[in-house]
Amino acid sequence: MSIRRSGLQREVLALYRRALRMVHTKPPTTQPKFLLFVRYTFRTQASSVSPRDVAVIEHLLRKGSRQLDGLEQTNVKDCWVSKEMEEWDRRTRAGGQINSP
C-alpha cells in the first residue's frame, strides 16, 4: 500500500531529490559539505514551519528552487558550512534530537 501525498508534499520531496542529485555532481572532496548543507537546510526549515501553512511552504519551495538553481551551476565547486551546521550534524549522528537546529 503506497502513501498518498498531497501535491505540496510531492513538490518538497522532488526539490529534496533534486538537491541530493546536485550533491553528486560536485567534486568528491566537497560532497560531504554540500550534503550537510542540504540536510541541515531542509530539516531546520521543516521544523520551523507548520504543515498547514501552505503560503510559507510555497514561499520556501520557490526560495529553495532559486537557491538550488545557483548551486547547480558548474562553476560552483564548494559551499560554506557553519559551525552550527557541523554541531547539528554531530548531534544527529550521535542520536540526538534531529529536529533541533
ChimeraX attribute file (.defattr): number of C-alpha atoms within 10 A of each C-alpha:
attribute: neighborCount
match mode: 1-to-1
recipient: residues
	/A:1	3
	/A:2	4
	/A:3	5
	/A:4	8
	/A:5	10
	/A:6	8
	/A:7	9
	/A:8	14
	/A:9	13
	/A:10	12
	/A:11	15
	/A:12	19
	/A:13	13
	/A:14	12
	/A:15	18
	/A:16	19
	/A:17	12
	/A:18	14
	/A:19	24
	/A:20	16
	/A:21	13
	/A:22	19
	/A:23	22
	/A:24	14
	/A:25	13
	/A:26	20
	/A:27	13
	/A:28	11
	/A:29	10
	/A:30	15
	/A:31	19
	/A:32	14
	/A:33	19
	/A:34	24
	/A:35	18
	/A:36	18
	/A:37	20
	/A:38	17
	/A:39	16
	/A:40	21
	/A:41	14
	/A:42	17
	/A:43	14
	/A:44	15
	/A:45	14
	/A:46	15
	/A:47	13
	/A:48	11
	/A:49	13
	/A:50	11
	/A:51	12
	/A:52	8
	/A:53	9
	/A:54	12
	/A:55	9
	/A:56	13
	/A:57	20
	/A:58	14
	/A:59	11
	/A:60	17
	/A:61	17
	/A:62	13
	/A:63	12
	/A:64	18
	/A:65	17
	/A:66	11
	/A:67	12
	/A:68	17
	/A:69	12
	/A:70	12
	/A:71	19
	/A:72	17
	/A:73	12
	/A:74	9
	/A:75	9
	/A:76	11
	/A:77	16
	/A:78	14
	/A:79	14
	/A:80	10
	/A:81	13
	/A:82	11
	/A:83	9
	/A:84	11
	/A:85	18
	/A:86	15
	/A:87	12
	/A:88	21
	/A:89	18
	/A:90	12
	/A:91	15
	/A:92	14
	/A:93	11
	/A:94	9
	/A:95	8
	/A:96	12
	/A:97	11
	/A:98	15
	/A:99	14
	/A:100	12
	/A:101	17
